[in-house]
């Protein structure tokens, strides 16, 4: 059985998020991922939680280094309390240029910095819940002052899951050591890549920490081309071609290309961005490449396609919501089929 989380468009803002979350809950999704990109992810999460009663809401992913761990911990604590335990923190590093030049924040060594960030947040949660002295001292973050006046006090559901986005080997292993879950990048979701690269790296982290993988939330977020009919599916397929052309212009995402012998495609795309040749970039993404990275099928077909593709690899997946609410019933039926899957 899959746990199915709805995705949220990157550009969706506060005016629309409440209705979006309510639709996801009505369709039977287990949860909703909200981005932290164009708009503030914590604000979107608060509004999504306020508009629902059962839906779990997770940030995917909150830009960690642009915020103090204390700021993130306070917000997470408040969201967890107001929702009676329906909030999860998904954290990510972003890239150096954005952290330094968009956010004017500090980029040190991302893997140790993210490790300390997660540990610092957990230390803050512990002090909030127990009243014990806050005493986290690391190389990148130091949190040693929490007067009683500023402590919000214990809550009913203090164990807030912290998930991290991860791509590279060191970050993935670190997440396996200390986090409660991992959110895959869309470029890292072909089954071959999951089996041969992601899961062994996670297992190395589990082994080094002498911890079990039981209860770890491994989240697959594939790009998906689906819809009510083949015409709509074909249109989504072309949208995914455009998106992959953009994503693979970033060298950090090339390892999944290299697994299939397509490393030259990444360099071509990077060169095209430097030339300002954005319009031709989708032409680099062939149908064979799309087939590897993007599951495709109508709402009546997609559950079986997901089952065959991802069965046994993850328990949680993300799935797109229809742009047109008139298609919600068809999407909801697909979600129920995914949840009923007898793969596991």
PyMOL commands that set and color helices and strands:
alter all, ss='L'
color gray80, all
select helices_A, chain A and resi 14-27+41-50+69-82+96-102+110-130+148-150+169-178+186-188+191-209+230-247+251-253+255-259+263-275+281-284+287-293+299-310+325-339
alter helices_A, ss='H'
color red, helices_A
select strands_A, chain A and resi 3-6+31-34+56-59+62-63+87-92+136-137+142-143+162-166+181-184+217-220+223-227+294-298+316-319
alter strands_A, ss='S'
color yellow, strands_A
deselect
rebuild
show_as cartoon
